[in-house]
């Protein structure tokens, strides 16, 4: 499990980079944000609920109500992540919102260090700096030639904080629960947040069938695949590695925007993507290489 954990966490992170393009494509079919978000999170909750029902009773069980509600509340961070990000786009360009969103890398490491009372390693610090530099290049933010809305910056930063909490919760809260049970409870918490915030604005509903179709597609990439990968494999990763791997979301969003939307990708953006990927690869391979060298020296 531990050997393949980085691969599946990376798959989940890459999956998170796809919904942004899907949302734009859904807008082209005149599907509103309210309908799409409600459909996305409702479908995910129903699928995870069905999966939980298929488990053995022992795997479905939650030891106590306190833990159950703690996992549900922790899942609300996913709902806030999507809500704050979409709201921020009304005030700032996607590039700036993406840069602020990537602050989740160092925020998640900082939260993890505080919780475990352990400082970050030199490799992690270098990786975070490299990722932030790659983020600025990959989003085409440099050079900055426009005014910035501090309201939009604040909303996108709140989105990054919520995403950082999601990464921590999937790795630490309810670790003794079956991953599907945990995913179902977390998706329930996210659904509650989405319904409370977005359901009042969903009426009048137009293009319902189209909205449900797009909701099913976005649900797979925004919730089902990443939450399953994170719930099963995030707890298997060493401290601080999960947040760094999660930064693959940005390169994925650039690549899929090029493939699905035909957006222009500059040479600077390509360099930024390469920097982020290198940071993730080095962070995961360097400790293994050092460990093997240490074992050889002690043979």
N, C-alpha and C positions, 0 to 999 in steps of 0.2 A: 504493500500500500504506500509506504513512504517513498519508494523509488519513483512511482508514477504520479505521486501527488502533485509535484510542480507542473507536470504536463496537463493534468485535468484542471488545476486552478488557472493555468494559462488559457485553457480552452474556455473556461467560464469568463475570464476577463475579456478575451477576444469577442465572445458572444455579446458582451455589454457594448461593444463598439458598433454593432449593427443596427440597433433600434433607431438611432438618430436619423439614419438614411431612410429607414422604413417609415418613420413618422412623416418625413417630407414627401415620400411617395404616397402615403395615405392622404395627406393634405391635398395632393393633386386629384384625388378621388373625392374631394370635398367632405372628408371625415374630420369632425372636430376633435380637439384635444380631449375634451371631456368624455366623449363617447369612446375614443380610442383607449384612454387610460383606464376607464371603468371596465371596458371589455377585456383589456390585457390582464388586469389584476384579478378580475372575477374568474376568467378562464383558468389562470394559473392556480388559484385557490381550489377550484373544482377538480382539476387534474391531480393536484397533490392530495386532496381529500380522498379521491378514488384510490390512489396509490397507497395511502395509509390504511384504507379499509381492506386491502388485499394482504396486509401484513399479519403475522401471527399476533394474537392478543397481547403477548408479552412485549412485542416490539411497538405495539400501538399505545401501550400504557405510559402515562406520565406519573411519576412517583407522588407528586402532591400538586394542589391547585396553585400554590405560590410559584412553583417552577413553571407551570403551564402559562400563567399570565406574564411571567417574566420573559419567556420566549416570545409570546404574542406581542408584548410591548417592544421588545428588541426588533421585531420584524417591521414595526412602524417606521423605522429609519429608512427602509427602502421606498416607502410611500413619500416620505419627505424629500428624499434624494431627487426623485422624478419631479415632484411638485416645485421645489425651489429652482431646479434647473430650467424647467419650462418657463417659469415666471421671470427668471433672469434674462431670458432671450428677448423679452419685450423691451429691455433697456440697454443691453450690450450685444455686440456681434458674437457669433458662435465661437470665433477664435479666442476672444477674451474669456468667455464663459468656460471654454475648454481648459484654458490655462488655469483659471481659478479652481476648476473641478479637480485638476491634477494635484492640487495642494493636499488632496486626500492621502497621498503617499506619505508625506512627512507627518501629517496629522495622525494617521493610523499608527505609524511607528512611535510617535510621541505618546499616544494613548496606551499602546502596548507596553512601553517602557515604564510609564507611570503605574500601570496596573501590576506589572511583574517586578517593579522596583529594580530594574536592570537597564543600564545604559546601552545605546546602540553600538554596534561594532564599527570599526573603521571602514570595512567593506560596505556596510549599509549607508554610512554617511556619504561616501564617495558615490554610491549608486543613486542616492536621492538627489545629489547635486547634478549628476549627469542626466538624470531623468527630467529634472526641472529645466535644464538647459535645452535638452532635446524637445521638451514640450513647447518652449517658446519658439523654437525653429519649426517644429512640425505643424503648429497652428498658424504660422505665417504672421505672428504678432510683431516681429521685429522687421523693420523699424516701425514704431508707433506713430501714426500721423493723424490721429483723431481724438476727440474729447471722450472722456470716460464717465459713465454714470456710476456714482458711488452706490446708488441703490441697487443697480444691477450687479455690481461687484460684490456687494454684501449678500445678495440672494444666491449668487453662484458659489460664494464661499460657504454659505450655510449648506448648500448642496454637497460640497466637498466634505464638510464635517459629518453630514448624515451618511455619506458613502463610507467614510472612514469608520464610523460606528458600525455600519453594516458588516464590514470586513472583520471587525473585532468580535461582533456578536456571533457571526457564523462560525468563528473559530473557537470561541470560549464559552458562550452561554448554552446551557443544555447539552454539554459534551457527552453525557451519559445516555442521551436519548437516541433512538434510531434516526438516522439522517432524514428519512422521509417524514417521520413524525415531526421532527424539528422544522423541516421545510414547510410542512402544512401549517404549523402554528405561526411561523414567521410570515408566510404569505397571507395568512388571515389578518395579522396585525397590519401589514401593508395595505390590504384591501380596505380595512376600516378607515385608515387615514385618507385613502383616495376617495372613498365614497363620501366621507364627511366634507371634504374640500371641493370635490368636483361634481358630485351628483346634483347639487342644487343648480348647477349651470348647464346641465345636460339637455334640458328641455328648451325648445321643441327638438325632438329627435328626428333627424333626416338621414337617409342612406343607412338604415339600421343593418341590413344584410351585409353591405360593404364594410361597415364599421366592425361587425363581428368577425368577418373574414380577416381583415387586417389585424384585429385584436388577437386572433388565434396565432397569426404569424409572429407578431411582436411579443406575444406572451411567451413563445418558445425561446426567443433569443434574449428577452429582457428579464425573464423570471425563471422559467422551467429549467433550461440548460445551466445558466450560471448558478442559480441557487442550489441545484442538485450537486454540481461540481464543488461548490464552496462548502456545502453541508457535509459531504462525504470526505473531502480531501483537505480542506483548510486546516482542520485540527492536526493533520499529519505533518504540517510544515514547521520548521524551526521558528523561533521568535523573530518577527520582523520581516520574514521572507514573503509572506502573503501579500502585504501592501505593495511591495516592489513588483511582484509578478502582476498584480492588478493594474499596473500602469500600462500594460499592453493594450488596454482599452483604447487609448488614444491612437496608436499606430493603426489599430484595427478600424477605427472610425475614419481615418484618412484614406485607407486602402479601399474600404467599402463605399465611401462617398465617391471615389474615383470609378469604381466598378459599377455601382448601381445608379449613381446620379450623373456620372460623367463630369464631375467637378475637376478643375485643373489642379494638378499636383506639381509644385515647383521643386527645383533642385534643393533649395533650402529645406523644404518640408521633408524631402527624402532623407537628407542628412539628419534631421531631427528624429525621424522614425528609426533610423539605423542606431543612433545614440541610445534611444530608449531600449531597443531590443538588445543591444550589447550590454547595457547595464543589467538587464534581467538575466541574460545568459551568464555573465561573469559572477553575479551574486549567487547563482545556483551552482555553477561548476567549480568556482574557485575553492569553496569550503571542502568539496569532495576531493579535489586534487591535493589540497594541503593535508587532508585526513589520510589519504593513501600514502603520501610521502612520509608522513609521521609514522604510519604503521610499518613501512619498509625500513625506516631508520631503527625501529625498535625490534626488528626481527633478529 
